[in-house]
């Protein structure tokens, strides 16, 4: 079927021409089947309908067969009818790649394309308001949207659900299953995209749609096992078996066998991917290969990398790229990974050694793929990883990168390496002759109360009966509970989960017996955190609203929550035993007057060695405390033995949870200033900057952290400084468009500030201290009775409002020459603030502690009146 024939289905000529240029002149067989046999556009082009219009269907086909373009065609056809489309993807990297592709192709045509992921929040308002044609969204972000705006669900015409293998993921599968079950209960059309898994027909039946099953690849794939220089393979399309003589390394090392053959492939122009099980293996493997191959340097990629902030990954890539080899893993920054991917597509890089970060969805045209047959798996129940064989479906996904359509390959090779005849036979039976595993539903494998809360908050279910009906209609309900549980057992599980949500304060029952979320529950569901995490945050908020706390206090509290535990954040046994992170945190906060039941204080008051995961949380908190104070990435990598990608990922995770803490504080009715303090810390963690640089970061969201820190170091982070500086100096850090935007921001900010000053009223007096009445002060017009030492303390601070008054000065003012215990100063401060809190709760943080220095009266000089006693003249 020629691309031009799509005009019969109402596709505009301009779009057809675009597809001809970007895809091909002729549709692939799978794409033609979707249009003609399965009614992708609702009709066969002559007015007759082969299936019900807008029928759901599941496309199961091997990698590179063209199924992604089917989703794209359906999305564009729907958007051209002025209907909304959501394109769901599992990873932030995939979302960005798909958004950039759609934005470049279809925004000029008039379609509004947006993206929503944890990395990209700039379009979240457009998503909530339904202001889009096509939204590329990570699964969890759509779930959170439907909590805040459930009515938007009925405005979506089409959902493309990519990489449905995610349903089997132990951590994320349950949430995806809940989302798809909700979508299936609406009138929107769902097109699921799936590689090779078992029981796809049952999955299509659950989706109330047809299965479009296609087994052929546009480029033949030879997949099999290499042993002793002989590659025994089976062809994907023809299912014939054969052998190919490659190079025998005459070595018992699988890596040596891989190396000699990869060198031969790349030196004759065949790009290669190597999948390994660990991040450090990917980097070390690239270094070893770079020392063995004879390839030209990837000059353009090296130039782009050298413009990035220095990191270990960047410096390592610059070295390996001198020989056309790169590595790819989650320890790298997003920009570093993007440069490597583009260099590989452009042919500059001929070999990449990667973890599974490249296995899902990214379009990288390799001729040959080498695959490690095992992986590391982390089990939260035991708190430790172990090595296990990769799944057959994972092997298919990784091997499918070989022989990509449009790359000019006659065939591709998917190669497992064996060192013994026994291993060769084992790998052949498991991965060449074996069957793919079916989707494994995950709802039954974790706490049910979090899903109950999501369903009640989004108004999908309002009673135990509705919850039972919904969950019985899920994949877990159909495939697991129906086979193993009675109706009574299902009802008991649901009732228990409902009781737990009520006990946690997240849900409540109306007098009529309906379930509804409390403000706390709505905040939990909207932010996508677990109830257990919310309870920890709620406790910290209750203990912290009326006290002075430093950023590391909340950073540590958040890192200690269930959702804050980051098993991917490295902590070696040697670090655990010898780095003394717990001692560093104690010493850092030694002078803090905490006096609250929060994780930081519990750690300070405990002499026992913290558990492994607790030390990991301490390390995260210490690192991010320096990250938000402009520590360079390279310095943090060196000091904490952690790679830049992990640092950025930890910052994003902690930022998300701090933002959730702010939402919970708002739901609990906390003070506005306290909530804003938490939100500010969340934003600082995400951007890695100090509070005074945040306005600059907000003004130009696309500025890198390196640019923000460079501008701040030059004193160019205020509107006044930016308005006066030459544009050429700003151009060092950003493109011309951002320079123009920044100059406009500075000009607006200065104008707004001048208007505020012109309309400003003198600040009202907040505190009156009068020596004629030494037993009390006036605060916001209310008298507060004080004991003598408390009065002397606040009087000493009132002499220098807004400044840090040293402990020595306070001691002299309160006790003069009397010797007292050092902790008496903090005791009197606590008594003073307790008296203030009774009368003026909003002033409970009037006095702040500056660790190891002194106290600050948190008021401007204009807000304080001090009336000293008249001097007594000598007779």
N, C-alpha and C positions, 0 to 999 in steps of 0.2 A: 504494500500500500504506500503510495507516494504521499509526502507531506502536503502537497498541494490539494489533495482530495479532502482535506479537513475543512475546506471552504463549504462543503455540503452540510457540515454540521454547525455552521454558523460561526466558525472561527474567523476573525477579521484577517484580511490579506497581510496587514502589517505584522501581526503576530505570527502568521505562517512563515513569512519571510525571515523573521527573527529566529524561529525554530529551525528553519532550513540552514541558516548560517551557523547557529550554535550547536545543533544536534546533527542532523543529516538530511539528505533529500528523501530518504526512504525510512519509514517506520520499521522498527524491529518486529519480529513475529509476535512477541508477547504484547506489544503495544497495539498491534492490529487486532489481536484477539480481544483485548479489553474494550476496544471501540466497537467492533462488529458483533461479537458474540455476547458481550456482557453489558452493553449499553452504557459505556462510560459517559457519553454525552446524552443518553436517554433515548436515542433513536438510531436507526441504522443508516441514516442519510437520505432515505427515500420516504420518510414519514412513518414507517412501520417500526414498532418497538419490539425488540427481542427479549427484553426483561422489563420488569416494572421500572418506571423512571426513577432515577436516583436510588437505585438498589444498593444496599450495603454490599461490599464484597472484600474478600481477603485475597491478596496477591502473594502467592508463595512461589518464589523463583530464585535461582542462584544469583550471587553477586555479579554485576555487570550485565545482567540480562535486560535492563531498561525499565525496571519497575518504578524507579524513582521518578522518571519522566512521565509515567502514567499519572502519578499523584500531582505532578506539576500541571499537566494538561487539564486535569479535572479542576484544580484550584483556579486556573486562569479562566476556564469556561464559566465557573460559578461566579467569580468576581466580576466578570464582564456582564453578568445579569444583575449587577448591583446587590449581590448577596455576600455575606461575610464568610470567610474561610479561615480556619485555624489549622496550621501545619505543626503537629506535635513532634518533637525530637527529644532524644534522651540526654544529650550532652550540650553544654554551653558552646563547645567548639563547633558542633554540628549546627547549632542555631545560628551562630555568627556566619558560618560559611553559606548556609542557605539564605540568610537575610541579605548578605552582600550580593549574592547571585541574583535574587529576585529584585532587589532594589535597583541594581544596575540595569536589568532587562525591562522591568515593568513600570517603574516610577515615571520614566519619560513618557510612557503611554497614558499615564493618568491614574494608575492604580496606587493606592496608599498602602505601602508595605511597612510593617513595624516588627520589632523584635522585643521579646520579654524573657529575660533570664536574670540570674543573680548578678551577673556582670553588667547587664544593660537594663537600667531602670528608667531611662529617659522617656520611654514610650508607655510606661505603666498607666499613666492617666488616660492616654488614648485607648488602651486596651479596656480599662474599666468603663469608659464612656462609649465604647463601641465605635470609635472613630478610626476605622481601618477597612481596607479591602481584604488584605491577607496578613495574618499575624503569625509569625514564626515564634513558637512558644515552647519552652521546656515543660514537660508534663506537670511537675509540681506547681509551677507558676499558674497554670490554668486552674488547678484545684483550689489554690488560694484565691484566685479571682472569683470563682463561683461561690466562695463563702461570703465575700464582701458584696458581690453583685450577682445573685443567683438568677436574676431575670435575664442576664446576658446569654445564658445557655440557650434560650429559645430564639435568640436572634441569629445563631450560628447555623448556616445552611450546610456546610461541609466541614468535616474533620478528616485530615490526613494523619493517620497514626503510624509513624515510621518506627522501624526497629522494635517490633512487638515482642521480640525475644526478651525485652525488659520485664515482661510479666513474670519471668522466672527468677529475677534478681532478688536475693534474700533481703536486701535493705530497702529497695524501692518498688518491688513488684506489687506489694499489697496496695500501695497508694495509687499506682497506675490502674490496677484492677478495679478499684472503687470508682475512679474517674471514668473508665470505659463503661462500667455498668450504669453510671448516671447518664452518659451520653446515649447509651442504647435505649433508655427510657424516654427519649425525646424524638422529635421528628427529623433531626439532622441526619445527614448521610455520613457514614463512616467508611473510609477506605483504609484498610490495614495493609501495611507492607511488612513482609516477613521473608527471611532467608529460609534455609532448609532446617525444619524441625519436624519431629514426629507428630502425628495426630492433627495435622492442620485442618482436616475436614471437620473434626469435632470443634475446633476453635471457630471456624467459619459458621458452623451451626449455632454456636453460642452468640455470635455476632449478628444472627438473623440475616445472614447474607450468603452469597455464593462464593465458592472457592475458585479462584483462577490459578490453576496449578500448571507450572511450566518448568520442564527439567533441562532444557537445552540452553547453552551459553552461546552468545554470538562469536566468541573466541574460544577455541578448544582449550581444555585444561588437562594437563597430565598430572595426576596426583598419586603419590606413592612414597617409597622408602629408598633412600640411598645407602648402600652398604658396599664397602670394598671397591668403590669406583663404579659400581653398576647401579643405575637408577631404575628400579622396577616400578612400573606405573600402570594405572588404569586411566583411560580417557573418559572424560566426563560425559560427552555427548554420545559417543559410539559404544561406551562400556567395553571396549576391547582392551586387552592387556598387552604390554610390551616391555622391552628393556632398552635402555640407552646407556651407552658407554660414556662415562664421564671420567674424572681424574681420581685415581686411587692414591690417597695420601700415605698409604702404608703406615698408618698410625692407629693406636687404640683410642685416640682423642676424637670425640665427635666434633669438637670445635675446629680441629686441624682439618678434618675432612670437609667441613663446611667452608673453611677459609680458602683452601686451594681451589675448590670449585667456584666459589663466589668470585675470586680474583679472575679466573678464566672467563666467567660470564661478563663481568663489568668491563674487562679490557677489550671485549669484542662488542661493546656497546649495549649490553642487556642490563637494564636497571634491576636492582635486587632489593628486597626487603627481608630483614631477619627479625623474627619475633622471639624474644627471650622472656624469662619469667620474672626478672627483677630489674629495678631501675638502675642500680649500680652496674648490672651486667650489660645493660644497653650502652652505657657510657664507656665501660672498659672494652666492650666488644668493638665499638667504633674506633677506639684508640689503637687496638691491635690490628684491625683491618687497614686503618690508614697507614700503618707501618709496612703493610704487605702489598698494597695495590700501587699501580703506576698510572695515576689519573691526573688530569689537570686540576688546578685549584678552582674552587667555586668563588671567583673573584667578586661577583656582584653580591652574593649572599654574605661574604665576609665584610664587605663595605657596609652593608645594612646592619649587620650585627655590631660593628664597632661604633655605631651611633647610639646603641642602647646602653643602659646603665650597666656598669661592670658587674658580672656575677661569675661564679664558678662555671656554670653551664655555658654562658656566653664565651668565656675564655677557652673552655674545652672545645666548643664547636669551631671557634676560629682556628684551633690547631688541626682538628680532623678535616676540616673543609679545605685545608691546604692540599689535600689529596682526594678531594671529591667525595668524602665519606662524612656522614652525620649520624647523630643519635637523636632519639625522640622519646620523651617520657614526661611524667607528671611533675618531675622536679624542675622542669624548665618553665620559664614565663610564657604567657600566651603569645607575646611578640616573637620570642625565640622559636617556638613551635611553628608559628605562621611562616616565618622566613624559611625554615627547613622545608616545610611542605611546598611552598612556592618554588624553591630552588629545585626540588625533586621533579615537580611537574615540568619545569623549564628545561630539565636535562642537565643542569649544572651539577647536581648531586646524583651520583650513580648508585649509591648504596646507603640505606638507613638501617640502623639497628634500633629496634623499638620494643617497648612493652606493648600491651594490648591497647594503648591509647590510640593507635592507628587502625585497629581492627574493625572499629564500628563506624561505617558510613563515610569516612573521608575518601575522596576520590583521588587516589594516587596510582598512576599507571605503571606497575612493575611487571617485568617479564617473568621473574623468578621470585618465589617466596620460600624462605627456610623457616621452619616452625619448631620450637622447643615443645616437647610433648608433655611437659609438666608445668605447674604454676604454683604460686603461693596462695593459700586461702586462709582468711582470718575468721575465726569463730568467736563471736562475742561471749558465748557461754563460758569458754575456757580462757579467754583473754590472750590467746597466742595463735600464731600462724603455723600452718604445716604445709608440706609439699604434697600435691595431689595431681593426678593426670588431668589434662584439659578435657573438656567435653567434646564429643563428636561435632556438635553444633559450633563450638568455638573454633575447632579445626577448620570447618567449612568456611566460617566467616573470615578467618585469617588467610586461608589458602585462596579464597575468592578474590583476593587483591591481585593475583597473578593473571596475566593475559587480559588486560582491560580493553573494552571495546573503544575503538577510535585511536588507539596508541600504535596501530600498525603491526601488532604482534601476530605471527602465524599461529602460535599457541603459547600457553603459559605453563609454568611448572610450579607445583606445590610440593615441597620436599621435606620429609622427615629424615633425620639422620640416625642410623643405627650402627653400633660398634661391634655387635655380635650377631650371628645367625638367629639366635633365640630372640633377641630384641627386634630384629627385622621382622620376624614372623609375628611377634606380639603386636607391633605397631601396624602391620598390614591388616591383621584381623580386626583390630579395634577401630582404626580410622579409615581404612579403605573399604573393607567389607562390612563394617559395623553400621548399625542404624542410628539415626539422630534421635536424641532424647526429646520427648514431648514437653510442651510447656508445663511448668510446675507451679500451680497457683500458690500464693503466699499468705493470704489473709489468715488462714488457720494457724500459721506458724508464729504469730506475734500477738501482743496485747490487742484486744478487740476494742477497748474503750476509746482509743484515739480515732478509730474509724467511725465509731458511733457519734463522737463529738462532731466530726466533719459533716456527717450526714444530717445531724440535727441543726448545726449552725447554718448549713446551706439550704435548710428547709426542704430537703428531700424526704425526710422522715420525721414524723412528730409523735410516734407512739411505738411501743414494743412490737406491735403487730406489723406496722409499716416497716420497721427495721428488719423483722424476720422475713417479710416478703422481699425486701430489697436484697438482703444478703443471700437468701436462697436463690435469687436470680443471678448472683455473681458467678464467676468461674469456679471459685472455691465451693459455693453452694451446689453447683451442678455437678462438679467432678469429684469433690472430696466428701462434703457433708452428706450428700444424697446416698453415697455408697457406704459410709461408715457410721453415721449418726441417725438416731431417731428424731422425730419432730420435737419430742420433749427435751432431748439433750441439746438441740439447737436453741430452743427457747430458753433453757437454763443458761447457756453461754451468753446469750444476748442480754438476758435480765441481769446477770452478774456484771456485765460490762456497763449497762445503764446505771446500776447501783454505784459502780466505781466513779463514773463521771459525776453523779450527784454528790457523792461523798467528797469529791475533790473541789466542789464549788463551781465546776464548769457548766453543769446543767441543773435544771430544776424542773419540777412538775407544777403545772398550773392547777387551780382548784378543779378544773374539768378533767384533769388527768393527762393533759398533753405535755409533751417534752418541749422545753425551750432552753436556749443557751442563756447563761448569765452574761453580763458584760465581760467578765473574765474569760468565760468559755468562747465568746465571739473573738476576743483578741487572740487566744491560743490557736483557734482554727484558722483565722485570717493570716497568721504568721507561719503556719505550718509546723509548729513545734509540738513535741509530745506533752502530755499532761504531767509526766514526771519532771520534765525540764521546767515547765511553768510553775510547779509547786516550789522548786528550788529558787526560782527567780522571785516568786511572790514573797518568800521568806526573807530574801535579801532586801527587797524593797521595804518591807515592814520594819526591818532592823536599821535601814540606812536613810530613810527620808529626812529625818530630823538631825542627822549627824554630818560631820565633815568627812568626806571620803576622797581618796585619790583614785585616778584611773585604774591603777593596778588592782585595787580592791575589787572593782567590778569585772575586770578582765579575768582575774583568777576565779571569781564566783561563776562566771559564764563558762569558763573552760572546764569547770568541775561538774557541769550539768550532763545529763544523759546525751543530749544532742551536741554538747561541746567536746565530747571525747573523740579525738582524731587519731585513729589507729595508724593512719598513713603518715602522721607526723613523726619523724624519726626520733627515737630515744634508744640508744644502745645500752646493753648491760653495763658496759664500762662507765658510761655517763651516769647511769642510775646509781652506781656504787661510789663513784669518785668525783663527779662534777659538783656536788653539794649545791644543787639548785635550791633545795629547801633552805639551807643556811643563807644563801644569797638573798632570798626573799625576806627572811627574818631580819637580816641586817639592813636591808633597804627600808623596811618599815619599822625599824626599832623605835624611832621617836614618835611614831603615830599614836595618838590617843583614840583607839577604836572603841573599846568598851561595848561591843555588840556581838551577837551570836551569828557571825558570818564566817565563811570558809577561811578567810585570811586570818582572823583572830583565833580560830580553832587550831590552825596550823602553828601559829606563834606560841600557843599555850600547851602544845603537845611535844613531848620529848621523844616520842617513838619515831622510827623511820617510816616515812610515808610509803604507801603502796606504789607499785610501778606506774599505774595510770594516774595517780595523784601527782607524781613527779613529772609526768608528761604535761599535765595541766599547768604545773608551776613553770616549767620551761616555756610553754606557750605564753603565759602571762608575762614573764620576764622579757621575752623577746619582743612582744608587741608593745610593751611599755617603752622600749627604746625605739621601736619602729615609728610610733606616733610622735617621737621627739626628733625625727629627721636622721636617725642613724642610717648610714649607707647600707644597701643590700649586701655588698661584699663584706663589710665589717660584721654584719649580723651572721652571715654564713660562716665566717671564720670563728666568731665568738661562740656560736651555739651549734656548730657542726651540723648545719641544716642548709638545704639547698633553697634557692630563691623561689622556686615553684611552690614548695611547701610553705614558705613564709607567706606568700601572697594568698595561697589557699586558706591558711589559718586565719589571716586577717579578714578574708571574706566571710568565713564561718563565724568568727567572733562578732563581726559587724552585724551579721544577720541576727544573731542571738541577742546582742545589745539592743538592736532595734525592736526585737520582740519584747525585751524587758521594758522598754519605753511604752510600748502598747499596753502591756499589763499594768504598768504604773498608772497610765491614763484611765484604764478600766477600773482601777481601784480608787480613783479620785485623789491621786497624789498631787502635790503642789506643781504648778506649771513650771517653775524654775527647776525643780528636781527632774521633771520629765525632760526638759530641754537639755539639762546636763547629761542625761543618759543618751539622748539622741545625738548630741554633739560628739560624744565619745564613739558612738557607732559610726558616724561619718568619718571621724578621724582614723578609726581602725581600717575602714575601707580604703581611704586615700593615703594613709601613712604620713600625715602631716599634723602640725600643731594647730591649735585652735585659731590663731591669728591668720593662718594661710587658707582656712576653709572658704572665706568669701571669694578668694581668687579661684579656688578649685570649682566652686559652684558657678562662677561666671563663665568658665570655659570647660565644660565637663570632659572634653576629649584630651585635656592636657595630661601628659604622663607625670608620674611622681618625680622623675628625674628633672623635668622642666619646672615643676612647682618648687622643688628644693633649690634648684639653681636660681630661680627668680627670687626666692626668699633670701638666699645667701647674698644676693646682690642688692637686697633692700627694695626689691621691685614687687612687693606683694600688697601694697596699699593703693587705693585709687589715686591719691595725690602723686605718688612716685611714678605710677604707670602713665598718668596723663602728661608728665613732664619728660619722660625718657624718649630717646630717639627710636623710631620703629625698627631700625637696623639692629639695635641691641636686642629687641624682643624677638626678631626673626631668627636669632640663634637657637631659640627654644621651641618655636612653633611655626606652622605655615602662615602665609599672608592672611588667609581668611580668619584664622584664630587671632592674629594680631589686630585686625580690624574689629573683631568682636570684643576683644579685651579693651581696646581704646574706647569703644562706645560704652562699655560697662563702667570704666573709670569716670567718664564724663557724666553719665547718669548718676552715679553714686555721689559725686561731688555736688551736683545740682540738688539732689535729694537732701544731702546733708545741710546745705546752705538753707534750704527751705525749712527744714526742721529747726535749725538754730534760730531762724527769724520768727518762727511761731512758738518757740519753746517758752515755757513758763518757769520761773524760778522753782527749784525743787522744794517741796514741803519739808519742814523740820520733822525728823523721825525720832531723834533721841534728844532729850533735855536732861543734862546733869547739872544740878545746882547745889553748891556746897552749903547753902542755907538749909537744905533738907537732905542731910547725908544718909538718911535711912531709906530713900527711895529715888527712883528715876522715872521720867515720863517717856513711854515708848508708844508711838502712834497715838499720843494723847492719853494713854491709860497709865495710871500709877502702878508701879511694881515695887513692892516692899523688898528690901535687901538687907542682909546682915552687913556688918561693918567691912569685913574683908572682901565681900563680893562688890560692895560699893567702891572700895578702893581700887579693885581690879578694873571695873568698867570705867572708872574715872581715868585711870592711867591710859587705857586704850582710847578714850574720848579725846585725849590731848593730841593724838596723832591718828585720826580716822583714815582708814584705807591703807595704812602703812603697817609693816611688820614691827611690832614693839618687842625688843629682845627680852628674853626671860630675865636677864639681870635687872633690867629697868623695872619690870613688873614686880620682881621679888623685892626690890628696894622700896617701891611704892606701897606694897601691901604689908610687908613684915618689917621693913626698915632693918634694924640690926639683930632682930630675933632669928635664931637658927631653927629651921623646920625641915621636915622630910621633903625631898624634891617633888614627890608626887602630890604634895599639898596644892601646888599651883593648878594641876589638872583637876584635882578634886573640887577646888573652889570654882573653876570654870564650869564644871558639870553642874554644880549646885546653882550657879548663876543662870545657866541656860535652862535648867529645869524650872526655875521660877519664871523665866521669860515665857517658856512654852505654855505654862498654865494660862497666862493672860493673853499672849499674842502667839498662837501656834505658828503663824506664818513667819515669825522671826526666830524660829528655833535654831537656825544656823547663823545667828548674828555674829558669832565669834568663830573664826577659823584658826586652825593650828597650822603653823608652818614648821614641819618636822625639824627638830634640832636648832630652831632659831627663835621662835616666839609665837605670839598671838596677833591676829588682825581683826579689828572692828570693821565688819564688812558694810561700811557706809561711806558715802562721799562726804567731804568736809562740809559741804553746803547743807547736809542733812543733820548735822550735829550742832547743838548749842551747849557750850560749857560755860557755866557761871562760877568762877572761882570765888572763894570767900574773900572779902575785902581785907587788904593787908592791915595789920594792927601797927600803928605808928608808935615809936618809942616815946615815952613821956619825957 
